[in-house]
Amino acid sequence: MEDEDVFTYMVGGKAGEGVKKAGTAATDLFLDLGRESFQMNDYQSLIRGGHNFSVVSTSIREVYSHHMEADLIVNLDERSRKIHEEHLAEEGLMFYNLDDSEERDEGLGLPLDEMAKEYSKPDLIKGVAGIAVLAAYTGMDQKDLEDLIEKEYSRGVEENLSFAKEVYKEVEEKIDETINLEKGKTDSTVLTGNESLSLGAAAGGLDMYIGYPMTPASSILHFFAAHKDDLRVMPIHPENEIAVANMAVGATVPGARVMVGSSGGGLALMEETISLAGMTEAPVLFVLSSRPGPSTGVPTYTEQGDLSFALNQGHGEFPLIVASPGSVKEAFFLSKEMLDLVWKYQTPGIFLTEKHLSESAKTLDLDLDFSDEDGLETKMADEDDDYKRYEKTEDGISPLKFPPSKDLIKWNSYEHDELGYTTEDAETVKNMHDKRREKNETLILDLKDMNTVNEFGEGDAVIFTFGSTTLSVREALKFTDIEAKVVQPVFLKPFPIWELERYMDEEVIVVEQNSTGQLAKLLREKCGIKPKTVIRKYDGRPFGPRKLAEKLEGAIE
Amino acid sequence: MKLDESEVESEVENTWCIGCGNFGLLNSVKNAVKKLEDEGVGKDRLLISAGIGCHGKIFDYLNLSGLYSLHGRESVTIQGMKFANPNLKVMAFGGDGDAYGEGLAHLIFAAKRNADITMIIHNNGNYALTTGQKSPTSVQGFKGPSSPEGSVDEPINPLKVLLSSDAGFIARGYPGKMQHLTEVIVEAVDHQGFSLVDVLQPCVTFNDTYEKYNELVEVLDEPAETRKEAVELVEKEERLPIGVLYKEKMPVFNERIYPEKNPVEDRMDEKERFEAVKKILDEKR
């Protein structure tokens, strides 16, 4: 089964030429046609030069992932032409830069350098050609293209308009016919995963976001810095990740709902403070957006190598919540839900995601209705209570009170008694361990009433996956006759064993983006599930759906 | 436990060595808290933190709210408290190994951004709680279990470091002059912006400096007029001036990046939040 309805647009060039911007404008163009899209941006850790590309797959149905077989490719330089030659679909058309390449039989050359040099910023303007070619090729009216340029390229709009019209005319003359993209009915929003999780947290009552730049989490900090007045979330960028995490813990004492974010290296620096949050019972939500490691690794690419790292954060024993969204939309609702959870249980939580979800953009419809009572209220102390910060209760959760207050409120990194004074007393040490463990038991009871595992589709085959790889698997299944059920644990700690142990005797397939099979290991350890095949990818690039479909067929045969 | 029904000093057993400089410091803090209350800074909105070391035990000895933090991180903990609710007054206790070693970067940046916090550093020139190893302010040649032949490191001059990081309030105190130290602490808390009091704290067990300090300490009547003069004051080794060494009022961090807003007191309600989010979503349509 081949889904012919997906149209894929790709644009490649040097960093600084506006490649990603062209992809974003293309997504916008498709949205004007009522079409769904998925946009993946591939870029390197550099500011000028190198090779970047943006790929947008669009359809009238929901598209879960980009494809690497492109129907239209615009190469702004010769390096892009060479790299993307292999990505051209059978009936596809490729444009190349005539001023940077030899004239060729295949594809259509455009004198891009020659045309661009008439403008004040010849290098920066080239990306506009990407969208002008797409407009001409899809038969878009010149007037509509002008509107799109005005919206997407408002800075230096006069020059951008003029250049776009020139390219548009050139392409119109060169192509024999335009293609017709069917109009869809979507009227949705386009969000990246980072934008989505940020907006979800803001809707869920976030008061502060504290971050130190690290790809692919930096754009969360940028988002809150840009929206501090309209979202009323205070953004702070301190000296390092250790300060980020400790500032967050401090901010919870007067009751601020606070989120922090980084990638693996940054989270490693925060780990001491995750343990502090466990001991002091500070509700902080940590976003961990992974990239290929170990160490500095491959900064701007994607990997799921930090699953075990996330699950095992912090020295000592304390309740830790780890969950990972399987879609851009889920990122929105999960960040809000995790904020509620860390506050109800007064313990740290890790929102685990990857570059592929953080920085890819997708069309989505959001219904902002949280009115369902989720039972995740923060337990507050009564005004007149004889207050004890770490009061022993049946469910392990001590009521909170925030200063300014006439009560003594002591949070403590040392083991402590109910009032929060340091203790080494054997019985109290044991009791406080019990209290924290009881919180975890109550947490599991709550999770049993919540949606902790997503299942998609029906079929005999069972495919396990998590995080952004869920997107690749769901899109891949559109390109095979396999009837399969996709199982995506959203919560990874506590692990929803109660939902998953029924797969114990099934021959399941696991798909994940790392080299050692960390999800497979977790399934084995927690649920006794013995995966038949583990499909892994660990070259920093997300799965291409069609290639993944072939692998799934191979595994299921 | 109600704060107004309890003493400033808690009933927790005090385990500092007999004769420790920390006792004078604790008494000065107790008196400062009372003076601050008289001024209108109630215990209900005075929050504390501490790092880890002998100094940190003061967190348990004071009936004040707050968070007993990690080694070197107390200056960041109180910044979090302050930024979350600027109506609070925040004060942290640190040690020299703690604040001038493990947490020095935090201290420099807190001064640089002019966070409205007060730091009180129990500077005893060694790591006492871990049995007397050399610290960032130990003199060259200091003998401890990790430097049996004498430390080869030059000590840092923390006040010079902070003065060159644009700290707006730098003071030095001595527990041997308790009344004076009390006044310096009150003035530090009252100062709007970053303030730090370096307390010359003798450690009777591992680094007894009483005799030296009694001889060298001299009360300064007026702070230096310029930052440059203040640096000259803290470079002095033949005399040790105590008191407010430098004071300059500057705009504070939270007022500059988030003016006139209090994250926990000026919240939008759920409906307003949804409207704000919807507006951004519409812009992306």
Interface residues (C-beta under 8 A of the other chain):
Chain A: L31 D187 S188 T189 V190 L191 E195 L199 A202 A203 G205 D207 M208 H227 K228 D230 L231 R232 M234 P235 I236 P238 E239 N240 I242 A243 N246 M247 A248 V249 G250 A251 T252 V253 P254 G255 A256 V258 E272 T273 L276 T280 A282 L366 L368 F370 D386 Y387 F402 P403 P404 S405 K406 D407 L408 I409 K410 W411 N412 S413 Y414 H416 L419 G420 Y421 T422
Chain B: M1 K2 L3 D4 S6 S10 V12 G42 D44 R45 L47 S49 I52 K57 F59 D60 N63 L64 S65 G66 L67 Y68 S69 L70 R73 V76 T77 I78 Q79 G80 M81 F83 A84 N85 N87 L88 A105 H106 I108 F109 N254 I257 Y258 K261 P263 V264 D266 R267 M268 E270 R273 F274 A276 V277 K278 K279 I280 L281 D282 K284 R285
